[in-house]
Amino acid sequence: PGSCTSGRYPQHRPSCWAQAHCVSCRVAARLTHFTVLPFHPPMIDIHCHMLPGIDDGPEGVDESIEMARLAVANGITEIVVTPHIHAGRYENTRESVAWSTQQFQQCLLDHDVALRLRMAAEIRIGPELMTMVGGQQVPWLGSLDGYQLVLLEFPHSHIPVGSDKLVNWCLQRKVRPVIAHPERNKDVIRNLEKITPF
C-alpha cells in the first residue's frame, strides 16, 4: 500500500525499514536487503513448529529466534507456522495461533531477522475437525483448485478406523487434507498401501 513506501525500500538503510506501516511490508523490506548464498535457493517452509511455548516446539522465544536465524541462513524466506491443534493435549485455536504468530513476527522484526511468517496448524485427526470445519475455525494451510487445504496429522501408532470416511467428508465440503509426515505412521511403515486411500 501507499503508506508502505509503495514497495520502494531505501538500499542498505536499516533505519528506513520502520517506515513501512504494516508488519508484512516491513518484513518484505528486510528480505530485499538479505542476500541468500548461491547454493541456498529461496525456499518456503509449509510445516514448522517455531512459535514459542504453545506445543512441542521451542519452549521459549530465544530458541524460536535461533531457529528463525538458522532457517534464514539456509535460504528460507517464508515459513508457515503450524502448531499442533490436538484435543486434550494442545488446545490451540485459530485465534490463539494468529495472536502468537503476530507477536513472534514482531519479535523477529525487533531482532532484525528477515523471515516472513504465515499461520496454519497441524490438526490431529478426530471428530473435532468436523466441528472446526463447520464453525469456520480451521487455520488453513492454503487453497488450491477450489479446495481449502488443512494439514492433518495421524497418530504415529496407527491410522484410526474411519479416517477415510472423515477425509471423504472433508472432500465433499471442498476441504482437502494434506497428510503430515505419513512415513512416521506405524501402519504405513508395515504396509505402504495403507496410505493409498488418502
Secondary structure, 3 states (H helix, E strand, C coil): CHHHHHHCCCCCCHHHHHHCCCHHHHHHHHHHCCCCCCCCCCEEEEEECCCCCCCCCCCCHHHHHHHHHHHHHCCEEEEEECCEEECCCECCCHHHHHHHHHHHHHHHHHCCCCCEEEECCEEECCCHHHHHHHCCCCCCCEEECCEEEEEEECCCCCCCCCHHHHHHHHHHCCEEEEECCHHHCHHHHHCHHHHCCC
